[in-house]
């Protein structure tokens, strides 16, 4: 019996990046993008409505940043897996993401395989991923 695909929401205020990331994820085996949002507020609504396995969340967004959205989502859905994405190699970004409850952090320029590995790792339905923050 095969396992259902990991259900993913992609959150980023840059339309082209969000669409490109969703396309990459949708071409990967075992992953299905079930929703997209341009900001943190919409992400919290989609998380409630769609109950994804994984949320890939940009940190810097104009309406509600990814850190606040992550905290908000995890208050209601503590087992939801969230990974943060950032354009900047800010040394504190990974720490802030982890403190908010994110299970992973990647730069937006990460290679395709690294992104897929992170999604599969944090979306694993086992209780604790081995290497949650990259």
N, C-alpha and C positions, 0 to 999 in steps of 0.2 A: 504494500500500500504506500503510495507516495504522499509526501507531506504537502499541505497547502502552501502556496507561495507566501513569502513574507509580505505583508501589506505595509506600504510606506507612504508617508506624506512628505512632500518636499516644500520647504518654506524659505523663500528668498524674495527680496523686493526687486531684484533685477530679473525682468521677464525672460530675457534670453538665457541667462545662466540657469534659472529654474527650469525652463523648458528643455535645455540641453541635458541637465542632470536627470530629469525625469525620463528622457529618451534613453539615456545610458542605462538607467536602472531597469526600464521596461524591456530592454533587449537581453538582460541577464537572466539566466535560468533561476527559477525559484524566487523571483522578486516581482512584485506588482505595485506600481504607483497607483494609489487609490484616491489621492487628492493632492492639490497644490494650493499654496497660499502665498500672497505677496507681503504678509505682515504677521506679527505675533498675535494680534487680536483674532484674526481670522484663523490662525493656526489652532488657537485654543478651542474655537468653535468646531473646527473639523476634527480635532482630537476627540471631542465629546461625541460627535455625530458618527464618525467612521471607525473609532476604536482601532487605530492601526497598531501594528507590531513595532514599527520604527518611525520616528520623526527625525528628518534631517533638517536642522534649523540654523539659519544664518544668525550671527550674533548681532550685527548692526542693521537695524531696520527702523524706519522713521516713526511708525505708529506705536509699536511696543517692541522693545529689543528682545532678542532671543533668550537672554538670561531670565528676564522677567516672565516671558511666555513659558519657558521651561519650568520655572517654579510653579506657575499657575497650573499648568497641565499636570505636573506630578503631585500636586496637592489632591487632585481628584482621581488621578490614575497613577498610583505610585509604582506600578509594575511596567508602565510604558517605557520603552527604550528610546532615549533621545540622544542624538549626536549633534554637536555644534560644528558649524563651518565658519571659517573666517578668511578674509582676504589678507589679513595682516598677521605676521609672525610675532605678535605681541606676547611677550613672555608670560604675562599674567592672564591671558585669555583662556588658556587651558585650565588654569587653576580656578578661575571664575566659573567656567563651564562645569567643572567637576563639583564645585561647591554648590551650584544650583541643582545638581542631580544628574547632569549629563553623563552618559556612559562612555562617551568618546569625543574626540576633537580632531579635526583635520583642517588643513589649509585648503582653500578652494582650488588651488593648483595641483592638488594631489593626483597621482595617476589613477586611471579608471580602476585598475585591479585593487588598489589600496582602498578606494571608496567602497567597492563591492565587498571586500574583505571586512571592512568595518561594519557595514550594514548587516552582513551575515553573522558576524561575531556578536554584536549587541542584540540582534533580533533572534538569536538562538533562544529557544524556549526553555533551555536549562537555566537554573537559578542564577548563576554568576559566570559571566564571560571571563576567560583567563586573562586577557589583556585588554581591558576596557578603554584605556586612554592611550592614544598613540601620539 
